[in-house]
Amino acid sequence: MNDYESSLWFWLLIIGSLATLAILPTLIAIIRKADSLSTIILINTLGCATIFGWPAALVLALTMPRRDELLDPPYPRYGYPQGEIGHP
């Protein structure tokens, strides 16, 4: 038996690394302030043990729009840009 196999710190490091890797999509979504955080958490929680669930949650965490991007109005606050149909 190796010294590593009997070391408590070795096993804590391995388990901690795997746990961090498992919740990585959720952490990325929280840091990015993704719009549908609950969906990403749900897919990550339910699909973490499968082959397809974890990558799906990771892709969603990286591609979902941020909440602050959705709050910005598409036009200036007063009026519309020049040249739009129906506006001089």
C-alpha positions as CSV (number, residue, x, y, z in Angstrom):
1,M,0.0,0.0,0.0
2,N,1.3,3.4,-1.0
3,D,1.7,6.2,1.5
4,Y,-0.8,8.2,-0.6
5,E,-3.5,5.6,-0.4
6,S,-3.5,5.7,3.4
7,S,-3.2,9.5,3.7
8,L,-6.4,11.3,4.8
9,W,-5.3,14.5,3.0
10,F,-4.9,12.7,-0.3
11,W,-8.4,11.4,-0.2
12,L,-9.8,14.8,0.9
13,L,-8.0,16.4,-2.0
14,I,-9.4,13.9,-4.5
15,I,-13.0,14.1,-3.1
16,G,-12.9,17.9,-3.0
17,S,-11.6,18.1,-6.6
18,L,-14.3,15.8,-7.8
19,A,-17.0,17.7,-6.0
20,T,-15.7,21.0,-7.4
21,L,-15.7,19.5,-10.9
22,A,-19.2,18.2,-10.4
23,I,-20.6,21.7,-9.5
24,L,-18.5,23.6,-12.0
25,P,-21.4,24.5,-14.3
26,T,-23.3,25.9,-11.4
27,L,-20.3,27.9,-10.2
28,I,-19.8,29.3,-13.7
29,A,-23.5,30.3,-14.0
30,I,-23.3,32.1,-10.7
31,I,-20.2,34.0,-11.6
32,R,-21.5,34.9,-15.0
33,K,-24.9,35.8,-13.5
34,A,-26.7,33.7,-16.0
35,D,-30.4,34.4,-16.7
36,S,-31.8,31.0,-15.9
37,L,-29.7,29.9,-13.0
38,S,-32.4,27.6,-11.6
39,T,-32.5,25.6,-14.9
40,I,-28.7,25.2,-14.9
41,I,-28.7,24.0,-11.2
42,L,-31.5,21.6,-12.0
43,I,-29.8,20.1,-15.0
44,N,-26.5,20.0,-13.1
45,T,-28.0,18.3,-10.1
46,L,-30.1,15.7,-12.0
47,G,-27.7,15.1,-14.8
48,C,-24.4,15.1,-13.0
49,A,-24.3,11.3,-12.7
50,T,-25.0,10.8,-16.4
51,I,-22.7,11.2,-19.4
52,F,-24.9,13.9,-21.0
53,G,-26.2,15.9,-18.1
54,W,-23.0,17.5,-16.9
55,P,-21.8,18.7,-20.4
56,A,-25.3,20.0,-21.1
57,A,-25.2,22.0,-17.9
58,L,-21.7,23.3,-18.7
59,V,-22.8,24.4,-22.2
60,L,-25.9,26.2,-20.8
61,A,-23.8,27.9,-18.2
62,L,-21.4,29.2,-20.8
63,T,-24.0,30.2,-23.4
64,M,-27.0,31.6,-21.5
65,P,-27.3,35.3,-21.7
66,R,-26.4,37.3,-18.6
67,R,-29.2,39.0,-16.5
68,D,-27.7,42.4,-17.1
69,E,-27.7,41.9,-20.9
70,L,-31.4,41.3,-20.8
71,L,-32.1,44.5,-18.8
72,D,-30.5,46.9,-21.3
73,P,-33.2,48.4,-23.6
74,P,-32.5,47.9,-27.3
75,Y,-33.1,51.5,-28.1
76,P,-32.2,54.8,-26.4
77,R,-34.5,55.8,-23.6
78,Y,-36.1,58.7,-25.6
79,G,-37.1,58.0,-29.2
80,Y,-35.9,55.6,-31.8
81,P,-32.8,55.7,-34.0
82,Q,-33.1,57.7,-37.2
83,G,-34.0,55.8,-40.4
84,E,-36.5,53.3,-38.9
85,I,-39.7,52.6,-40.8
86,G,-42.4,55.1,-39.8
87,H,-39.9,57.5,-38.2
88,P,-38.3,60.5,-40.1
